[in-house]
Amino acid sequence: MKVRNQADDLKISFEAFKKQILEDYKIAVTSRECSILGRREVFSGKGKFGIFGDGKEVPQLALNHFFRNGDFRSGYYRDQTLLMAQGLLSVSNIFSALYADLDRQREPMSGGRQMGGHFVTPSRDEKGAWTNLMKTKNHSGDVSPTGSQMPRLLGLAQASKVYRKLKIKNSSNFSDNGNEIAWGTIGNASTSEGMFFEAINAAGVMQVPMVISIWDDGYGISVSNEEQTTKHSISEALKGFQRTETEDGFEILKVKGWDYLNLIETYEYASKIAREDHVPVLIHVTELTQPLGHSSSGSHERYKSKARLEWEKKYDCNLKMREWILKDGLASEEELEHIEKNATSEVRSARREAWNSYQAPITKQKARLLSFEEQLKKQTHNDPKVQIIFNQLDKVEELGYKDLISAGRKLNLLLAHHPNAAVQDYKVWFTKLSNQMTDKVSSKLYTTTKKNLLGFKATPVEYNKKETLVDGRIVIRDNFEALFKKHDHLIAFGEDVGKIGDVNQGMEGLQKKFGDIRIADTGIREATIAGQGIGLALRGLRPIAEIQYLDYILYCLQILSDDLATMSYRTVGQQIAPLIIRTRGHRLEGIWHSGSPMGGLIHLLRGMHILTPRNMTQAAGFYNTLLQIDQPAVVVESLNGYRLKENLPVNLGEFTVPLGTIEIMDPGEDVTVVSYGSTLRIVQVTAKRLKQEGISIEVIDIQSLIPFDLKEEIRESISKTNRLLIVDEDVPGGATSYILQQLIEKQQIFNLLDASPKLLSAKAHRPAYGGDGDYFSKPSEDDVFEAVYEIMHEANPKAFPI
Ligand SMILES: Cc1ncc(C[n+]2csc(CCOP(=O)(O)OP(=O)(O)O)c2C)c(N)n1
């Protein structure tokens, strides 16, 4: 849509233009009414927390006119008007989200898992298969941490560049020659986040079609632009990024957020240069307001001056749009009042409807529970506690499923005293509802199920008859080459990955063979390397994002944890980003090149697979598997393994190592010793020394920390040895504790043990540099030997004296 003030300049007829404006105005006031009533719902106790798009309506309506099918948004909680304008968010959806309605039909964004204002559109169907993204306007799943939409935005924009430059087979559901824009939105205050600057710099370097709107209302909660931003203005501060006639960069535009016509012109220009020429654009949308304050958890009168509050009233974008409509004669006062009245009553009735629909199934379940009351009393010989439980339930005002299940759990405890009670129907009801709740609240953390993984048909590694010993890095390099040949949508990038083929040359020479779009160098910016991967994976590509050393994963751990790991869960499987993070760690030298913070990763990255191959053949096998599986994963290669000799497989790119399977490296009888990664070799060497002392250990490589030993083979080993040692080089209480938790809780090994299980890890401090530093910081052969020996001593002190 293109509009000018002069009638003769109009591309569309005056009537069509007027109709469009009034439709936009209707959405603006409807959206505002949702914000106002939504906030009230929180104060009345029906919603827990409310954050809305008030004061940002008009620029979103302008943006919407240039958002095409196939485009993506990576934004934040203020964008409700945009989604409403696109027909992707109904009024009742807004209220259902406010009530945390667990029903996916009524709350399509997250089935009640995310607080309102966090939006997503489905890229996957119920079975996890891709939908046709070129037929929809796409919104990548929002997250709450401010600025965290920026790394993903970079990847979403980069995908257009990749699709334009590479002719990828079967990509018509993802792109039309890279003509798609990645639209970003962010609040003015959140531009203070490091990730914002990192992403802006990277987009300027990469020249990708991102159009980022900064909704500037002068504040970040209570902190003003004066305290947030150099020169008090993000567009002023970023001036050096402006492109020139001779240099690439950003196109930086500034526009007032209440000026509909100028907004339209600005977005038209921005979308044209981004879509056609892949120029990144930053639109600083100023003079916006926040009429209801930041959120339902406080009022802005506490921190805004009277003058500011007065100004905000006058410059409310909806009011300004109204004044302009009247001034230009696009509608009469009566017409506008009619629109406003209708909007109010539409929102009121949708709110009522949303509340009633939310309560109806819960009330129905309550009625079902009440129907068991008499029977339960009778079967518990009129235990008065039953009546108390029902009385308490009756007093609950805003009824939730939790109240029913909580009552049920208390009843179950009473019933345990009456094992012959005839309450079968009640039990069936309780179990069914409990299972439904687990599914509603806890499903889809991983979309690949245990059953899928156990059913995975692995392809064994094959070798030439005559052993071909090469450095480990050759195995991984040649395997990557086979993978790049096989998958035309596979892309790898990271620091030093392109020209030199990574610092350990595991991709040596591949850029020459496959080009610099597929194997690319990046700047030193781990958060946006991860973000590139997330965005590319959301648009149908298979990225391998490299983090040069495991120790530096901390720079992107927040994005991996908040965005990637939660993606399937928070969208209930509507979006999945099967990104592979490749990194290398464990043993090398010093405080920042030999870390093994596996416990940290395990705790923060639930939702991803975490793999720790012992050598490069196993690592290659994992990559081959991951490319057949639709899940995000981290693969930690062993830093000291690239120059160790391995037999070169012949079926490179084909053989697979299934996830969640352990490997018994050396069978033994006395103690089960489990380990992974670099410490595994130490355990294997020590096994020989222990043998000389008459101690036989069963050495097990866990290799896949998440998923963990799906066939429960470690349990089998312990049921033979009845003794357990867990070895790694994380801090005490790190991954070793996780392993023990898996064995005790999931594999129920407690009763199999004859001796207390031992955990051997590195010291609590970071590993010191050099040979002595390593020996005294990390488990050595002597440490493993003594730990096993002590276990044997406990069993037979005479034979194994200390
Ligand atoms: C990483 C992080 N820090 C702090 C917060 C708490 N927080 C939520 S919104 C907000 C202010 C954001 O202001 P701005 O970016 O200007 O957006 P606005 O809400 O004004 O639209 C803050 C500090 C958060 N969500 N994430």
The ligand as a Gaussian input file, in Angstrom:
#p B3LYP/6-31G(d) Opt

LIG

1 1
 C       17.445000      -9.558000      30.449000
 C       16.296000      -8.871000      31.115000
 N       16.527000      -7.933000      32.055000
 C       15.510000      -7.319000      32.657000
 C       14.215000      -7.625000      32.324000
 C       13.053000      -6.957000      33.058000
 N       12.392000      -6.023000      32.132000
 C       11.306000      -6.374000      31.462000
 S       10.813000      -5.228000      30.418000
 C       12.010000      -4.158000      30.885000
 C       12.100000      -2.798000      30.248000
 C       12.201000      -2.856000      28.781000
 O       12.086000      -1.576000      28.263000
 P       12.076000      -1.322000      26.704000
 O       13.079000      -2.164000      26.034000
 O       12.185000       0.127000      26.458000
 O       10.671000      -1.874000      26.243000
 P        9.217000      -1.405000      26.667000
 O        8.767000      -2.365000      27.709000
 O        9.321000      -0.009000      27.174000
 O        8.422000      -1.506000      25.430000
 C       12.804000      -4.738000      31.854000
 C       13.959000      -4.072000      32.497000
 C       14.012000      -8.598000      31.334000
 N       12.805000      -8.961000      30.935000
 N       15.056000      -9.189000      30.736000

